């Protein structure tokens, strides 16, 4: 029997979901672009001050924790009040939060609105995949469009990078629009303008939402009085305990590889590539000098006039570092681009395989098994060599890792009953992935890498080896736990 033709309503649903997934990534990947300059300006300290580095780490931890906790609650709300309703609210939360953050006048205000952005994204992902899984009645159409719309998430990283570059080159000519200006400057920081673009998804979503329906099957169950109340405890009932625990562990593994290996590579591993050997050698004494100046700067009271003289030396030091840092940043952008493109290919490949109709367990293995090979090769073999071999291998790491995010987006709605789809999917994604998986960045950079460095300085080589160890360990755990993942039944409803 052929699939029914797509109606205008179906196309609106597809467009809304694609916009939602694209801006999920867009909003989150703003953080590494705006965090350091925002914190530097709000604390009134130089960009290379240790306080900035420290607060960037705290921001990532706080926002991930908030996203996990409130994202879990959001999954329960999806089952309680409806998929479309909560999805729309979450999109508006993550659209207006960065816009509000652009007007931050204190670090607390900035951290608060970056955390609410993360919360909106965490809730939206679960709400959107649950909604999509139920509005398409035909199985093949459902799987096809779940895969295709999730592939748009990888475009978010490319989009935000392009917008950031454009704003950086035009910020000086842009109107203030009431934005606070940096101390001693007549214009606002480019990071504020980038945050303002976060409101973009709210505009088309607001225009299209009135014309798309809530999940029909959810509405019918609620109208008939047969919709059971969602409960976190029910996720651990005998018939669901296995799938709840296994999907949470596997989601934690996917996020663990992403944050414990891939995400630390651009900033912490790239400077150690052979291509940057001369730049790294020249930067070492300048950074040591900057550390000493910043330590001296931080000891002085804010009103101490001696701070001005030290600040001048810090700026002079940074001026010497700038051309070298630019070379490192260019390579970092190149490395990041390869990961984004690898992730995009991974999502597209998953969508194609979903259409082909491979069983869900075999489909997961298609990405788990190569990860066991490519992760150690990338960090233990290709990183010391550098060049195109490393870039290609890193892209493959992005492919096998990011594809698993889309995999669970399609898998989770199939294994939980109707009244627990949002709650169950949120537990796996937010508790397993966002709260536990993201902590692997700390494990790599603050536990494993220092152990490898011993009493010596912490070098990119140590972080690369740590990323390889953490990534491979997680990949092995994911492969073994995958044996306990059940093949989903067709759309459980009770």
C-alpha positions in Angstrom: 0.0 0.0 0.0 1.5 3.4 -1.1 2.0 6.2 1.4 -0.6 9.0 1.4 0.3 12.2 -0.4 1.6 15.0 1.9 -0.8 17.8 2.5 -0.1 21.4 3.1 -0.4 20.7 6.8 2.2 18.0 6.6 4.6 20.3 4.9 4.0 23.0 7.6 4.8 20.3 10.2 8.0 19.3 8.5 9.1 23.0 8.1 8.4 23.7 11.8 10.3 20.6 12.9 13.2 21.4 10.7 13.4 25.0 12.0 13.2 23.7 15.5 16.0 21.2 15.1 18.2 23.6 13.2 17.9 26.3 15.9 18.4 23.7 18.6 22.0 23.5 17.5 22.3 27.2 16.5 21.3 28.3 20.0 23.6 25.9 21.8 26.6 26.5 19.6 26.4 30.3 20.4 27.9 29.5 23.8 31.5 28.8 22.7 31.2 31.9 20.4 29.8 34.4 22.9 30.9 33.1 26.4 34.4 34.4 26.6 33.9 37.9 25.2 30.7 38.3 27.2 32.2 37.2 30.5 35.3 39.3 29.9 33.2 42.4 29.3 30.8 41.8 32.2 33.6 41.1 34.7 35.7 43.9 33.2 38.8 41.8 32.9 41.0 40.8 29.9 39.9 38.0 27.7 42.9 35.9 28.7 42.3 36.3 32.4 41.9 33.0 34.3 38.5 34.2 35.6 37.2 34.1 32.1 38.3 30.5 31.6 36.9 29.5 34.9 33.5 31.1 34.3 33.2 29.6 30.8 33.6 26.2 32.4 31.0 27.0 35.1 28.6 28.4 32.5 28.7 25.1 30.5 28.2 23.1 33.7 25.4 25.2 35.1 23.5 25.4 31.8 23.8 21.7 31.1 22.6 20.8 34.6 19.6 23.2 34.3 18.8 21.8 30.9 18.9 18.3 32.2 16.7 18.9 35.2 14.1 21.1 33.6 14.3 19.2 30.4 13.2 16.1 32.4 10.3 18.1 33.8 9.5 19.3 30.2 9.2 15.7 29.0 6.5 15.1 31.7 4.7 18.3 30.6 4.7 17.0 27.0 2.7 14.0 28.2 0.5 16.0 30.5 -0.4 19.0 28.3 0.3 18.0 24.7 3.2 17.8 22.3 2.5 20.8 20.1 1.8 23.1 23.1 5.0 22.4 25.0 7.1 22.4 21.8 5.8 25.9 20.9 6.5 27.2 24.5 10.0 25.7 24.5 10.8 27.3 21.1 9.7 30.7 22.4 11.8 30.2 25.6 15.0 29.4 23.6 14.2 32.2 21.1 13.6 35.1 23.6 16.3 33.9 26.2 19.3 34.8 24.0 17.7 38.0 22.9 17.3 38.9 26.6 20.9 37.8 27.3 22.1 40.3 24.7 21.0 43.1 27.1 22.9 41.5 30.1 24.4 44.0 32.5 25.8 41.5 34.9 27.3 38.0 34.8 24.4 36.6 36.8 21.9 37.8 34.2 24.0 36.4 31.3 24.3 33.0 33.0 20.5 32.9 33.8 19.4 33.5 30.2 22.0 31.1 28.8 20.6 28.5 31.1 17.0 29.2 30.1 18.2 28.8 26.5 19.6 25.4 27.3 16.3 24.5 29.0 14.2 25.5 26.0 16.4 23.4 23.7 16.3 20.3 25.9 12.5 20.4 26.1 12.0 21.2 22.4 14.0 18.2 21.2 11.8 15.7 23.1 8.6 17.5 22.3 9.3 17.8 18.6 10.3 14.1 18.1 7.3 13.0 20.0 5.0 15.2 18.0 6.5 14.1 14.7 6.2 10.5 15.6 2.5 10.8 16.1 1.3 13.3 13.4 2.5 11.0 10.6 0.2 8.0 10.6 2.2 6.2 7.8 5.2 4.3 9.2 7.5 4.9 6.3 6.6 8.6 6.1 7.2 9.0 9.8 10.6 7.4 9.8 11.6 9.3 6.7 10.7 12.7 8.0 12.0 12.1 11.5 15.4 11.4 9.9 15.3 14.2 7.4 14.2 17.0 9.8 16.8 15.9 12.4 19.5 16.2 9.7 18.7 20.0 9.8 20.3 20.1 13.2 23.8 19.9 11.8 23.1 22.9 9.6 22.7 25.0 12.8 26.4 24.8 13.5 27.3 26.0 10.0 24.6 28.7 10.1 25.7 30.2 13.5 29.4 30.2 12.4 28.5 32.1 9.2 26.3 34.6 11.1 29.0 35.1 13.7 31.6 35.9 11.0 29.3 38.4 9.3 28.5 40.2 12.6 32.1 40.3 13.6 32.9 42.2 10.4 29.9 44.6 10.5 29.3 45.1 14.3 31.0 48.5 14.3 28.4 49.9 11.8 25.3 48.3 13.4 22.8 50.4 15.4 23.0 50.2 19.2 19.2 49.3 19.7 19.6 50.1 23.4 22.4 47.5 23.9 24.9 48.3 26.7 28.3 49.3 25.4 31.7 48.0 26.5 33.7 50.2 28.9 35.3 53.0 27.0 33.7 52.0 23.7 31.0 53.7 21.6 29.7 50.4 20.1 28.2 47.2 21.6 30.2 44.0 21.5 29.6 41.7 18.5 28.6 38.9 21.0 25.4 40.9 21.9 24.3 41.1 18.2 24.9 37.4 17.7 22.7 36.6 20.8 20.0 38.9 19.3 19.7 36.6 16.3 18.5 33.9 18.6 15.0 35.3 18.3 14.8 34.3 14.6 13.0 31.0 15.0 10.2 32.6 17.0 9.0 34.6 13.9 8.2 31.8 11.4 7.0 29.4 14.2 4.5 32.0 15.5 3.1 32.4 12.0 2.8 28.7 11.2 1.8 27.1 14.5 -2.0 28.1 14.3 -2.2 26.0 11.1 -0.8 22.7 12.4 -2.6 20.2 14.6 -1.8 18.7 18.0 -1.1 14.9 18.0 -4.4 13.3 16.9 -3.8 10.1 18.9 -2.9 12.0 22.0 -6.0 14.2 21.7 -8.3 11.2 21.1 -6.9 9.3 24.2 -7.4 12.4 26.4 -10.9 13.1 25.1 -12.0 9.6 25.7 -10.6 9.6 29.3 -8.2 6.8 28.5 -5.0 8.8 28.6 -3.1 7.6 31.6 -1.3 10.1 33.9 2.5 10.3 33.2 4.8 9.3 36.0 8.6 9.1 36.4 8.1 6.0 38.6 6.3 4.2 35.8 9.5 4.4 33.7 10.9 1.8 36.1 7.9 -0.6 36.1 9.0 -4.1 35.2 7.9 -3.9 31.5 9.8 -0.6 31.0 12.8 -0.8 33.4 15.1 -2.3 30.9 14.5 0.1 28.0 14.6 3.1 30.3 18.0 2.2 31.8 19.5 1.0 28.5 18.5 4.1 26.5 19.7 6.4 29.2 23.1 4.7 29.3 23.4 4.7 25.5 22.3 8.4 25.3 25.0 9.2 27.9 27.5 7.4 25.8 26.7 9.3 22.7 26.9 12.6 24.5 30.0 11.4 26.4 31.9 10.9 23.1 30.7 14.2 21.8 31.7 16.2 24.9 34.6 14.0 26.2 36.4 13.8 22.9 34.9 15.9 20.0 34.1 19.1 21.8 37.4 19.4 23.5 39.3 18.9 20.3 38.8 22.2 18.7 40.0 24.4 21.5 42.3 22.1 23.5 43.7 19.6 21.0 44.1 21.6 17.8 46.9 23.9 19.0 49.1 20.7 19.3 48.8 19.8 15.6 52.2 19.6 13.8 51.0 22.4 11.5 50.9 24.8 14.5 54.2 23.8 16.0 55.9 27.2 15.4 52.9 29.2 16.6 52.6 27.1 19.8 56.3 27.5 20.5 56.1 31.3 20.1 52.9 31.5 22.2 54.3 29.5 25.2 56.5 32.3 26.8 53.8 35.0 25.9 51.1 33.0 27.7 53.4 32.4 30.7 54.0 36.1 30.9 50.2 36.8 30.6 49.5 34.4 33.4 51.8 36.2 35.7 50.4 39.6 34.8 46.8 38.4 35.2 47.6 36.9 38.6 49.0 40.2 39.7 46.0 42.1 38.2 43.5 39.9 40.1 45.2 40.5 43.5 44.6 44.2 43.3 41.3 45.8 44.4 39.0 47.1 41.6 39.7 50.8 42.5 43.5 50.4 42.8 45.1 52.7 40.2 48.0 50.2 39.8 45.5 48.0 37.8 45.6 50.4 34.9 49.3 50.0 34.4 49.1 46.2 34.6 46.2 46.2 32.2 48.3 48.1 29.7 51.0 45.4 29.9 48.3 42.7 29.5 47.0 44.4 26.4 50.5 44.8 25.0 51.1 41.1 25.6 47.8 40.2 24.0 48.8 42.3 20.9 51.9 40.1 20.5 49.8 37.0 20.9 47.0 38.1 18.5 48.6 37.1 15.1 49.7 33.8 16.5 46.2 33.2 18.0 44.6 34.0 14.7 46.6 31.2 13.0 45.5 28.8 15.7 41.9 29.9 15.4 41.9 29.4 11.6 43.0 25.9 12.1 40.4 25.4 14.9 37.7 26.7 12.5 38.8 24.2 9.9 38.7 21.3 12.4 35.3 22.4 13.6 34.0 22.6 10.0 35.1 19.0 9.4 33.3 17.8 12.4 30.1 19.7 11.4 30.2 18.3 7.9 30.9 14.8 9.3 27.9 15.2 11.6 25.7 16.4 8.7 26.7 13.4 6.6 26.0 11.1 9.6 22.4 12.5 10.0 21.7 12.2 6.2 23.1 8.6 6.2 20.9 7.7 9.1 17.8 9.2 7.3 18.6 7.1 4.2 19.1 3.9 6.2 15.8 4.6 8.0 14.0 4.8 4.7 15.7 1.5 3.6 14.2 -0.2 6.6 17.1 -1.7 8.5 16.2 -3.1 11.9 16.9 -0.6 14.7 19.5 -2.8 16.5 21.5 -3.4 13.3 21.2 0.3 12.5 22.8 1.3 15.8 25.7 -1.2 15.2 26.4 0.5 11.8 27.6 3.5 13.8 28.9 1.8 17.0 31.3 -0.6 15.4 33.2 2.0 13.3 33.4 4.2 16.4 35.5 1.5 18.1 38.1 1.8 15.3 38.0 5.5 14.2 38.2 7.1 17.7 41.5 5.6 18.8 43.0 6.0 15.3 42.1 9.7 15.3 43.7 10.6 18.6 46.5 8.1 19.0 47.7 7.8 15.3 46.4 10.6 13.1 46.6 13.5 15.6 50.5 13.3 15.9 50.7 13.2 12.1 48.2 16.1 11.5 47.3 17.0 7.9 44.3 15.8 5.9 44.4 12.4 7.5 43.5 13.8 10.9 40.8 16.1 9.5 39.2 13.2 7.6 39.3 10.9 10.6 37.9 13.7 12.8 35.0 14.1 10.3 34.3 10.4 10.6 34.2 10.7 14.4 31.6 13.4 13.9 29.7 11.1 11.5 29.4 8.1 13.8 28.7 10.2 16.9 26.2 12.7 15.7 24.2 10.0 13.7 23.5 8.4 17.1 21.7 11.5 18.3 19.3 11.3 15.4 19.0 7.5 16.0 17.6 8.0 19.4 15.4 10.7 18.2 13.7 8.2 16.0 14.0 5.2 18.4 12.7 6.6 21.7 9.1 7.4 20.6 8.7 3.7 19.5 9.6 2.1 22.8 7.5 4.1 25.3 3.7 4.0 25.5 1.7 7.0 24.5 1.3 8.5 28.0 5.1 8.2 28.7 6.7 9.1 25.3 7.7 12.5 26.4 8.7 11.5 29.9 10.7 8.4 28.7 12.4 10.2 25.9 13.3 13.1 28.2 14.8 10.8 30.8 17.1 9.2 28.3 18.1 12.4 26.6 18.3 14.7 29.5 19.3 12.6 32.5 21.5 10.2 30.5 22.8 12.6 27.8 22.7 16.2 29.0 23.4 15.6 32.7 25.7 12.6 32.7 27.2 12.5 29.1 28.2 16.1 29.0 30.3 15.7 32.2 32.8 13.7 30.2 34.4 17.0 29.1 35.4 17.5 32.8 36.6 13.9 33.0 38.8 14.3 29.9 40.3 17.7 30.7 40.4 17.7 34.5 41.0 14.1 35.4 42.5 11.9 32.7 44.7 14.5 30.9 46.4 15.8 34.2 47.1 12.2 35.1 48.9 11.8 31.8 50.8 15.0 32.2 52.0 14.1 35.6 54.1 16.9 37.2 54.7 18.6 33.9 52.7 21.2 32.0 49.3 20.1 30.5 49.9 20.0 26.8 47.5 19.4 23.8 49.1 16.0 23.4 47.9 15.0 26.8 44.4 16.1 26.1 44.4 14.3 22.7 45.4 11.1 24.4 42.9 11.6 27.2 40.2 12.2 24.5 41.2 9.0 22.8 41.1 7.0 26.1 37.7 8.5 27.2 36.2 8.2 23.7 37.3 4.6 23.2 36.2 3.6 26.7 32.7 5.1 26.2 32.5 3.5 22.7 33.2 0.0 24.2 30.6 0.6 26.9 28.1 1.7 24.3 28.8 -1.4 22.2 28.4 -3.8 25.1 25.2 -2.1 26.5 23.8 -2.1 23.0 23.3 -5.9 23.3 20.5 -5.2 25.9 18.6 -2.7 23.7 15.3 -4.2 22.6 13.9 -4.1 19.1 11.0 -1.6 19.3 7.4 -2.7 18.8 5.3 -0.7 16.4 4.1 2.5 18.1 3.0 1.3 21.6 -0.1 3.2 22.7 -0.9 2.0 26.2 
